[in-house]
Amino acid sequence: MSLNFLTQPQIDKFHADGYLVIPNFLSSEETEALLKRSRELLDEFDIETHPKTKFTTSDKDHVGDDYFLTSGDKIRYFLEEDAVDSQGKLTREKQKSVNKIGHALHELDPVFHKVTLENERLRALVKDLKFHKDPVALQSMVITKQTHIGGEVPEHNDSTFLYTDPPSALGFWIALERCTATNGALSFLPGSHLTYPVTKRFVRLGENKGTGFEHLVPASVEEELSQRPKGEYILETCNPGDLVLIHGSVLHKSERNTSPNTRFAYTFHMIESPPFAKYDEKNWLQPTKEMPFSRILPREEVAVN
């Protein structure tokens, strides 16, 4: 089969490392349009009606209120941990208090819809990579990584948070600004998708009980994995418009933004659809009747073999 977007060395590198940086995936005009729209959304954000939901990736205190759990078909705003004081007041202006905007930008906002669901380059990439047979898109976000406050994201893999059986998450992470060592560029543990299994999944705990983690392997296996030498993380700096493909099982992280420069990025995920994989009601993000997950490929292009 001929390739239309990726090269075979790129495909091989993705499968070996668990991630792939693709420079200039979006044009400067497309990238600037996404950045401009992101800033407009921050300006439009009404803090007075906001429940002050903060975003944290800590295993012990992960966000799980109703504002978060019902955001799959809406555009909502999640605040930095340090942006709200003990009285519930913002510690800085609203535009600089937001950690991320999500989770249905690709469905509801025309600018983000265009680059996600109307993008022929994206479809060509998906068909070349053959990671999925019939992928659907979900969980789109702008992550702002604010100056001096943008929080650290600890080591994790994406399939923990978007679990399917078998695991099938694939992240698309697009830099909207320059990403450096001081403003929170991503770091990866190459090949970890081949050596570190998905050991837990992020789930709804039931009515009014928020979210938590369900373990998928015995405690002894988790203990063994935690003690295994991990090797060296690789920092991947990016320019605006660069795309990073992220295998759902590869370990990655980002440091706190200690610089005077924001690090805006647009990210969304794809998963496999039935009957090739199961996405169940335990997952925190749920499709709705009005907004099911959107297919990426036309029916006639779905790989059935």
C-alpha positions as CSV (number, residue, x, y, z in Angstrom):
1,M,0.0,0.0,0.0
2,S,1.3,3.4,-0.9
3,L,1.7,6.1,1.8
4,N,0.2,9.5,1.3
5,F,1.4,11.5,4.3
6,L,3.8,9.6,6.6
7,T,7.1,7.9,5.5
8,Q,7.9,4.4,6.5
9,P,10.8,5.5,8.7
10,Q,8.3,7.8,10.6
11,I,5.9,4.9,11.1
12,D,8.7,2.7,12.3
13,K,9.9,5.3,14.7
14,F,6.5,5.8,16.1
15,H,6.1,2.1,16.8
16,A,9.6,1.8,18.3
17,D,9.5,5.0,20.5
18,G,5.7,5.3,21.2
19,Y,5.6,8.8,19.9
20,L,6.5,10.8,16.9
21,V,7.1,14.5,16.3
22,I,5.8,15.8,12.9
23,P,7.1,19.3,12.2
24,N,4.8,21.9,10.6
25,F,1.7,19.7,10.6
26,L,-0.4,22.8,10.7
27,S,0.4,25.9,8.7
28,S,1.2,29.1,10.4
29,E,-2.2,30.5,9.5
30,E,-4.0,27.4,10.9
31,T,-1.9,27.6,14.1
32,E,-2.5,31.3,14.6
33,A,-6.2,30.8,14.1
34,L,-6.3,28.2,16.9
35,L,-4.2,30.4,19.2
36,K,-6.4,33.5,18.5
37,R,-9.6,31.5,19.1
38,S,-8.1,30.1,22.4
39,R,-7.4,33.6,23.6
40,E,-10.9,34.7,22.6
41,L,-12.4,31.8,24.6
42,L,-10.4,32.9,27.7
43,D,-11.7,36.5,27.2
44,E,-15.3,35.1,26.9
45,F,-15.0,33.0,30.1
46,D,-17.5,34.0,32.7
47,I,-15.8,33.5,36.1
48,E,-18.8,34.7,38.0
49,T,-20.8,31.6,37.1
50,H,-17.9,29.2,37.4
51,P,-17.8,26.6,40.2
52,K,-14.1,27.2,40.6
53,T,-13.3,23.7,39.4
54,K,-9.5,23.2,39.5
55,F,-7.6,20.6,37.4
56,T,-5.1,18.3,39.0
57,T,-3.5,15.1,37.8
58,S,-2.6,13.8,41.2
59,D,-3.8,10.3,41.9
60,K,-5.0,11.3,45.4
61,D,-7.0,14.4,44.4
62,H,-8.1,14.1,40.8
63,V,-10.9,16.4,39.6
64,G,-14.3,14.6,39.6
65,D,-17.1,17.0,40.2
66,D,-20.2,17.3,38.0
67,Y,-18.8,20.3,36.1
68,F,-16.0,18.0,35.0
69,L,-18.0,14.8,34.5
70,T,-20.6,16.5,32.2
71,S,-18.0,18.3,30.1
72,G,-17.7,15.8,27.3
73,D,-20.3,17.6,25.1
74,K,-19.5,21.1,26.2
75,I,-16.7,23.8,26.3
76,R,-15.7,24.3,29.9
77,Y,-12.8,25.9,31.8
78,F,-10.6,24.2,34.4
79,L,-8.5,26.3,36.7
80,E,-4.8,25.9,37.8
81,E,-4.4,24.6,41.4
82,D,-2.7,27.8,42.5
83,A,-5.2,30.1,40.9
84,V,-7.8,30.0,43.6
85,D,-7.2,30.9,47.3
86,S,-8.8,29.4,50.4
87,Q,-11.8,31.8,50.1
88,G,-12.5,30.7,46.5
89,K,-11.1,34.0,45.0
90,L,-8.9,34.1,42.0
91,T,-5.3,34.9,42.7
92,R,-4.8,36.4,39.3
93,E,-6.8,37.6,36.3
94,K,-9.2,35.0,34.8
95,Q,-7.3,34.6,31.5
96,K,-4.2,33.6,33.4
97,S,-6.0,31.3,35.8
98,V,-7.1,28.6,33.4
99,N,-5.2,25.3,33.1
100,K,-7.3,24.0,30.2
101,I,-10.4,24.4,28.1
102,G,-12.3,21.2,27.2
103,H,-13.6,18.8,26.3
104,A,-15.7,19.2,23.1
105,L,-13.9,21.9,21.3
106,H,-13.6,19.8,18.2
107,E,-17.3,19.3,18.0
108,L,-18.6,22.7,19.1
109,D,-16.1,25.3,17.9
110,P,-15.8,25.8,14.1
111,V,-12.1,26.7,14.3
112,F,-11.2,23.5,16.2
113,H,-13.7,21.4,14.2
114,K,-12.0,22.4,11.0
115,V,-8.5,21.1,12.0
116,T,-9.8,18.0,13.7
117,L,-12.8,16.7,11.7
118,E,-12.3,18.4,8.3
119,N,-8.6,17.9,7.9
120,E,-7.5,15.8,4.9
121,R,-3.9,15.6,6.1
122,L,-5.1,14.2,9.4
123,R,-7.2,11.5,7.6
124,A,-4.2,10.6,5.4
125,L,-2.0,10.3,8.5
126,V,-4.5,8.0,10.2
127,K,-4.8,5.8,7.1
128,D,-1.0,5.6,6.8
129,L,-0.4,4.8,10.4
130,K,-3.0,2.1,10.6
131,F,-3.2,2.4,14.4
132,H,-7.0,2.0,14.3
133,K,-9.4,0.4,11.9
134,D,-12.3,2.8,12.6
135,P,-11.2,5.6,14.8
136,V,-13.4,8.1,16.6
137,A,-12.3,11.5,18.1
138,L,-12.9,12.6,21.7
139,Q,-11.6,14.7,24.6
140,S,-10.3,17.8,22.8
141,M,-8.6,20.5,24.9
142,V,-6.5,23.6,24.8
143,I,-3.9,23.4,27.5
144,T,-2.6,26.8,28.4
145,K,0.3,26.1,30.7
146,Q,0.2,29.6,32.2
147,T,3.3,31.7,33.1
148,H,4.9,30.9,36.4
149,I,1.8,28.9,37.5
150,G,1.3,26.2,34.8
151,G,1.4,23.0,36.8
152,E,3.6,20.0,36.4
153,V,1.9,16.9,34.8
154,P,3.5,13.8,36.3
155,E,4.4,10.6,34.5
156,H,1.4,8.9,33.0
157,N,0.0,7.2,29.9
158,D,-3.2,8.3,28.2
159,S,-4.9,4.9,28.0
160,T,-5.3,5.1,31.8
161,F,-7.7,8.1,31.3
162,L,-9.3,6.9,28.0
163,Y,-9.5,3.2,28.6
164,T,-10.7,0.8,25.9
165,D,-10.5,-3.0,25.8
166,P,-8.0,-3.6,24.3
167,P,-6.2,-0.3,24.9
168,S,-6.4,1.9,21.8
169,A,-5.9,5.6,22.8
170,L,-3.8,7.7,20.5
171,G,-3.1,11.4,21.3
172,F,-2.7,14.2,18.9
173,W,-0.8,17.1,20.6
174,I,-0.3,20.3,18.5
175,A,2.0,23.1,19.8
176,L,0.3,26.5,19.3
177,E,3.3,28.3,20.8
178,R,7.0,27.5,21.1
179,C,7.5,24.7,23.7
180,T,10.8,24.8,25.6
181,A,12.6,23.2,28.6
182,T,11.4,26.1,30.8
183,N,7.7,26.5,29.8
184,G,6.7,22.8,30.0
185,A,7.6,21.0,26.8
186,L,6.7,17.3,26.8
187,S,9.1,14.6,27.8
188,F,8.8,10.9,26.8
189,L,10.3,7.6,27.9
190,P,10.9,6.0,24.5
191,G,9.8,2.4,24.1
192,S,7.9,2.4,27.4
193,H,4.7,1.5,25.6
194,L,6.3,-1.9,24.9
195,T,7.5,-2.6,28.5
196,Y,5.0,-0.9,30.8
197,P,1.5,-2.1,30.6
198,V,-1.6,-0.1,31.4
199,T,-2.0,-0.9,35.1
200,K,-5.0,1.1,36.1
201,R,-7.9,3.1,34.6
202,F,-9.6,6.3,35.6
203,V,-13.3,5.7,36.3
204,R,-16.5,7.1,37.6
205,L,-17.1,5.8,41.2
206,G,-20.9,6.1,41.0
207,E,-23.6,8.7,41.7
208,N,-22.1,11.7,43.5
209,K,-18.9,9.8,44.3
210,G,-16.6,11.5,41.8
211,T,-13.8,9.7,40.2
212,G,-11.0,7.3,41.1
213,F,-8.7,4.6,39.8
214,E,-9.5,0.9,39.2
215,H,-6.5,-1.3,39.2
216,L,-6.0,-3.7,36.3
217,V,-3.1,-5.7,37.6
218,P,-2.2,-7.2,41.1
219,A,-0.4,-4.9,43.6
220,S,2.7,-7.1,43.2
221,V,2.9,-6.4,39.5
222,E,2.6,-2.6,40.2
223,E,5.3,-2.9,42.8
224,E,7.6,-4.7,40.4
225,L,7.0,-2.1,37.7
226,S,7.7,0.8,40.1
227,Q,11.1,-0.7,40.9
228,R,12.1,-1.4,37.4
229,P,14.8,0.8,35.9
230,K,13.1,3.2,33.5
231,G,15.9,4.7,31.4
232,E,16.1,8.3,30.3
233,Y,13.3,10.7,29.5
234,I,13.7,12.6,26.3
235,L,12.6,16.3,26.2
236,E,10.9,17.2,22.9
237,T,10.9,21.0,22.3
238,C,8.4,22.0,19.6
239,N,7.6,25.0,17.3
240,P,4.1,26.3,16.6
241,G,2.3,23.9,14.3
242,D,4.3,20.8,15.2
243,L,2.3,17.7,16.0
244,V,3.3,15.0,18.5
245,L,1.6,11.7,18.0
246,I,1.4,9.9,21.4
247,H,0.8,6.2,21.8
248,G,-1.8,5.6,24.6
249,S,0.6,3.4,26.5
250,V,3.8,5.5,26.3
251,L,4.9,7.2,29.5
252,H,5.3,10.9,29.3
253,K,5.2,14.1,31.4
254,S,5.7,17.8,31.5
255,E,7.3,20.1,34.1
256,R,5.9,23.2,35.7
257,N,6.1,26.4,33.6
258,T,8.7,28.5,35.3
259,S,9.1,31.0,32.5
260,P,7.4,34.2,31.5
261,N,6.0,32.6,28.4
262,T,2.8,30.6,28.1
263,R,2.7,27.2,26.4
264,F,-0.6,26.9,24.6
265,A,-1.2,23.5,22.9
266,Y,-4.3,21.9,21.3
267,T,-4.7,18.2,22.0
268,F,-7.4,15.6,21.2
269,H,-7.5,11.8,21.2
270,M,-8.7,9.0,19.0
271,I,-9.8,5.5,20.2
272,E,-10.9,2.4,18.3
273,S,-14.7,2.0,17.9
274,P,-16.8,-1.2,18.3
275,P,-16.5,-4.0,17.4
276,F,-12.7,-3.6,17.4
277,A,-12.6,-2.2,21.0
278,K,-14.9,-1.6,23.9
279,Y,-15.4,1.8,25.5
280,D,-17.6,1.3,28.6
281,E,-19.8,3.2,31.0
282,K,-17.0,3.3,33.7
283,N,-15.0,5.9,31.8
284,W,-15.3,9.4,33.1
285,L,-16.0,10.9,29.7
286,Q,-19.2,9.6,28.1
287,P,-20.7,10.2,24.6
288,T,-24.3,11.4,24.6
289,K,-27.2,10.6,22.3
290,E,-27.0,14.2,21.0
291,M,-23.2,14.1,20.6
292,P,-21.7,10.6,19.9
293,F,-18.0,10.4,19.3
294,S,-17.3,11.5,15.7
295,R,-15.8,9.1,13.2
296,I,-12.6,10.2,11.5
297,L,-12.8,8.1,8.3
298,P,-15.7,7.7,5.9
299,R,-17.4,4.4,6.1
300,E,-16.0,3.2,2.8
301,E,-12.4,3.8,4.1
302,V,-12.7,1.8,7.3
303,A,-10.1,-1.0,7.4
304,V,-12.2,-4.1,8.0
305,N,-9.3,-6.6,7.9
